[in-house]
Amino acid sequence: MIYFLFMTAWLNAFLTFGEITLVTRLAGLVVVLMAFINIKDYFWFKRGVSLSIPDSAKPGLFKRMRELANAESLP
């Protein structure tokens, strides 16, 4: 039931914001910009702006993921 309510809320949000042309164009611009950054990373990895996770942050993220996977309870 909670999943249904969550998906209904997202559907309503998309239907509402879909009517607003500015929001749609802004979202499209952000996606195209992210695509160009990812294409740049394919050819020139670790040069300039990147959307990848830095190597210095990975050990901490992996530790937190292991702790979540091994947690007794979700909260």
CNS distance restraints for C-alpha pairs under 8 A (distance, minus, plus):
assign (resid   1 and name CA) (resid   5 and name CA) 6.30 0.50 0.50
assign (resid   2 and name CA) (resid   6 and name CA) 6.09 0.50 0.50
assign (resid   3 and name CA) (resid   7 and name CA) 6.14 0.50 0.50
assign (resid   4 and name CA) (resid   8 and name CA) 6.05 0.50 0.50
assign (resid   5 and name CA) (resid   9 and name CA) 6.15 0.50 0.50
assign (resid   6 and name CA) (resid  10 and name CA) 6.42 0.50 0.50
assign (resid   7 and name CA) (resid  11 and name CA) 6.11 0.50 0.50
assign (resid   8 and name CA) (resid  12 and name CA) 6.18 0.50 0.50
assign (resid   9 and name CA) (resid  13 and name CA) 6.17 0.50 0.50
assign (resid  10 and name CA) (resid  14 and name CA) 6.13 0.50 0.50
assign (resid  11 and name CA) (resid  15 and name CA) 6.09 0.50 0.50
assign (resid  12 and name CA) (resid  16 and name CA) 6.01 0.50 0.50
assign (resid  13 and name CA) (resid  17 and name CA) 6.01 0.50 0.50
assign (resid  14 and name CA) (resid  18 and name CA) 5.55 0.50 0.50
assign (resid  15 and name CA) (resid  19 and name CA) 6.69 0.50 0.50
assign (resid  16 and name CA) (resid  20 and name CA) 7.37 0.50 0.50
assign (resid  17 and name CA) (resid  23 and name CA) 6.54 0.50 0.50
assign (resid  17 and name CA) (resid  24 and name CA) 7.32 0.50 0.50
assign (resid  18 and name CA) (resid  23 and name CA) 7.47 0.50 0.50
assign (resid  18 and name CA) (resid  24 and name CA) 6.28 0.50 0.50
assign (resid  20 and name CA) (resid  24 and name CA) 6.56 0.50 0.50
assign (resid  21 and name CA) (resid  25 and name CA) 6.12 0.50 0.50
assign (resid  22 and name CA) (resid  26 and name CA) 6.01 0.50 0.50
assign (resid  23 and name CA) (resid  27 and name CA) 6.08 0.50 0.50
assign (resid  24 and name CA) (resid  28 and name CA) 6.20 0.50 0.50
assign (resid  25 and name CA) (resid  29 and name CA) 6.12 0.50 0.50
assign (resid  26 and name CA) (resid  30 and name CA) 6.28 0.50 0.50
assign (resid  27 and name CA) (resid  31 and name CA) 6.28 0.50 0.50
assign (resid  28 and name CA) (resid  32 and name CA) 6.20 0.50 0.50
assign (resid  29 and name CA) (resid  33 and name CA) 6.14 0.50 0.50
assign (resid  30 and name CA) (resid  34 and name CA) 6.19 0.50 0.50
assign (resid  31 and name CA) (resid  35 and name CA) 6.19 0.50 0.50
assign (resid  32 and name CA) (resid  36 and name CA) 6.31 0.50 0.50
assign (resid  33 and name CA) (resid  37 and name CA) 6.33 0.50 0.50
assign (resid  34 and name CA) (resid  38 and name CA) 6.22 0.50 0.50
assign (resid  34 and name CA) (resid  51 and name CA) 7.88 0.50 0.50
assign (resid  35 and name CA) (resid  39 and name CA) 6.16 0.50 0.50
assign (resid  36 and name CA) (resid  40 and name CA) 6.10 0.50 0.50
assign (resid  37 and name CA) (resid  41 and name CA) 6.24 0.50 0.50
assign (resid  37 and name CA) (resid  49 and name CA) 7.14 0.50 0.50
assign (resid  37 and name CA) (resid  50 and name CA) 6.39 0.50 0.50
assign (resid  37 and name CA) (resid  51 and name CA) 7.22 0.50 0.50
assign (resid  38 and name CA) (resid  42 and name CA) 6.41 0.50 0.50
assign (resid  38 and name CA) (resid  50 and name CA) 7.37 0.50 0.50
assign (resid  38 and name CA) (resid  51 and name CA) 7.19 0.50 0.50
assign (resid  39 and name CA) (resid  43 and name CA) 6.83 0.50 0.50
assign (resid  40 and name CA) (resid  44 and name CA) 5.75 0.50 0.50
assign (resid  40 and name CA) (resid  45 and name CA) 7.27 0.50 0.50
assign (resid  41 and name CA) (resid  45 and name CA) 4.39 0.50 0.50
assign (resid  41 and name CA) (resid  46 and name CA) 6.90 0.50 0.50
assign (resid  41 and name CA) (resid  47 and name CA) 7.60 0.50 0.50
assign (resid  41 and name CA) (resid  50 and name CA) 6.66 0.50 0.50
assign (resid  46 and name CA) (resid  50 and name CA) 6.85 0.50 0.50
assign (resid  53 and name CA) (resid  57 and name CA) 6.83 0.50 0.50
assign (resid  53 and name CA) (resid  58 and name CA) 6.99 0.50 0.50
assign (resid  54 and name CA) (resid  58 and name CA) 6.75 0.50 0.50
assign (resid  55 and name CA) (resid  59 and name CA) 7.82 0.50 0.50
assign (resid  57 and name CA) (resid  61 and name CA) 6.38 0.50 0.50
assign (resid  58 and name CA) (resid  62 and name CA) 6.02 0.50 0.50
assign (resid  59 and name CA) (resid  63 and name CA) 6.13 0.50 0.50
assign (resid  60 and name CA) (resid  64 and name CA) 6.26 0.50 0.50
assign (resid  61 and name CA) (resid  65 and name CA) 6.16 0.50 0.50
assign (resid  62 and name CA) (resid  66 and name CA) 6.17 0.50 0.50
assign (resid  63 and name CA) (resid  67 and name CA) 6.25 0.50 0.50
assign (resid  64 and name CA) (resid  68 and name CA) 6.19 0.50 0.50
assign (resid  65 and name CA) (resid  69 and name CA) 6.10 0.50 0.50
assign (resid  66 and name CA) (resid  70 and name CA) 6.15 0.50 0.50
assign (resid  67 and name CA) (resid  71 and name CA) 5.95 0.50 0.50
assign (resid  68 and name CA) (resid  74 and name CA) 7.80 0.50 0.50
